[in-house]
């Protein structure tokens, strides 16, 4: 007789405390057969499964913990246009037209989320309005270039540049010298989005299993995916574990660096106090390497995040670590209580472009990972591109992403985090110039 599986719980975050009902999906037992087996119950896996089901394919999804347990249910909830950082660097591989197509897909990715929420009526507090904040005057030059690029791409949403004397219309802090407003980006409750998408996938016939960690994969023309109490035989496999892939596939895990990001949530603020912090209820983000990102929740808490850690070690007390950073931005919040503190792992690739493709030696094995902190939209795009490729639908987008090579981080799993931490320290020192 198989031993009972200990059921996982979500991390003690504000999102878990304010989530929609969290149904318990069963543990996989026995053998199932499907067209596609998806490993990972975050945005990548859920959206791939949902897109495949819409195309009439049978799908089994395996999650090691709870649906949305990883970064998908813990992140800052910022829905921001774009994929990758500086996609122009790939022009030599995908050409000028390929670069333009990637930029357009970065806009499409947000629209996929918008349509998903509207179609399935997902209650995830989706709110439009986002602002990049300038720490230094040179940041404004980059904002002006981005504004022109969006116009050239035919971006349909309102954008505007903010000078220093206009920043207080968006954020009640003296820390910034300008900004760039984008009304086509925004913020949402990420765990509720994941739970809503899981419910939609189930309605479309996807079989969802929780507490069903994959222990082994037998590759071949038909893959067999093993868990402690069962297995799945499928024509195709999707690995959507991102920073939590670990040793399941060393080839892929070596190309993504797990990095910690942390968030605190204040007690609910009065309407007047919340309005003074973020008068237009936008999500915001600064431009530093160790960036700050923050927004208001639906019940007027300040959700303040950042402090990306490459060392592999989480702070002992997240609130004690993050509160001083919040007070640097909003010193008048020193009397405000912190109700929640949590962290999680994001996946970062060396070139900061999402890794979407298939294994060369096993062409029926697909993957999506390394969103580098912009996963809410990029995961939804990845799900669409993977489903197009798996279902035999021609996908220029999938082909573009698959063309871009991704290096394996040097030093193996024990040394790559310290090495990257040193590299990021160098970038932070450059910011002081």
C-alpha positions, 0 to 999 in steps of 0.5 A: 500500500502506498504511504499517504502523501502529505498535502502542501499549503501555500506560503503564508502570504497576503495572497493566500490569506485573501484568495478565492476558494482553493479546491484540493485536487487529487493526488495522481494514483495509477497510470493515465494516458494523455496527449500531453503531460504538463509538469508545473501548476503555475502560469506556464503550465496552466496556460499551456494546458488551457490552450491545448484543451481549447485545441481539443487535446487531452491533458494531464497536469502534475503539480508538486505542491498546490496550484499556484504554489510557486512564483505564480501565486507569490509575485508582485502582481504587476502585469507589465508589457514586454518580454526580455531585456533589450531584445535588440541583442538578438538581431544577429540571430533572428533579424530585425523583423524577428526583433520587431515580432518579439516586441509585438509579442510582448504587447500581445502577452498582456492582451492574452491575460486581459482576454483570459480574465474577461472570458472566464470572468476571473475575480483577480482585481485586475486594475489598469495603470503602471508607471516606471519611475526614474531614479536618475535623469538618464533614466528619462532618456530611456523612457523617451526612447521607449515611448517612441518605440511603442508609437512605432509598434502601434501601441493602442494604449495611453502612454505619457512621460512625467517630469520631476514636477509631475511625479507626485501625481503618481507616487507620493515620494520625493525619491524620483526624478520622473516617470513613464506611465503606461495605461496598457499595463497594470496589476492584479491578484496573481494567486486568484488569477492562477486559481481562476485559470485552473478552474477554467482548465478543469472545465475544459477537461484538463485533469489537475493533480496536486501533491504529485511531484515528478520523480522520474521521466522516461524519454522516448517517442512516448514519454512516461512521467512518474510520481510517487503513486502513479504515472502518465504516458503521453505523446508530448511533455511540457516542463513548466517548473521554472525556478523550481525545476531542480534536478528533474532535467539538469540540462534545463535547470542549468540554464535558469538561476533561481533568485529570491524576491521578497514582499511585505504587505502593510495593514489596510490603510485609510482611503486618504493615506492610500491615495497619498501614496499612489494617487492613481492606484498604479503599480510602479517600479524603479530602475535600479538593479536591486529594484523596488516594486510596489502597488496597492491591494484591493483592500488598500494595503501597500504591497512592497517588494524587491531585494532580488537575492542571488545568493540562494539564502533568504533573509531570516526576517523578511519584514525586518529586511524589507521595511527599511527599504519601504521607509526609504521611499515612504518615511511617513509609514514608520507607524504602519504595521506589517501584516504579511511577509513572504518570498519566493524564487524567480527564474533568471536566464543569462540573457534575460529572455524567456526560454521557450523551446523543445529539447533537441534530443527529445523533440516531443519535450517542450519547456518554458522558463526564465522569465526574469521577473516579468512572468505574469504576462510572458507565461501566458504568451509561452502557453499560447506558443507551446500549444501552437507548436504541440498541436501542429499549428505553425507558430512563428513566435515559437520558432523565434524563441526557439532559435535563441541559444541560452548558455548554461550558468558556469560553476554548477548548481552550487557555484552559479548563484555566488558567481552571479551575485558577484556580477550583480554587485558589479552592476550595483557599483556601476549605479553609484557612478 
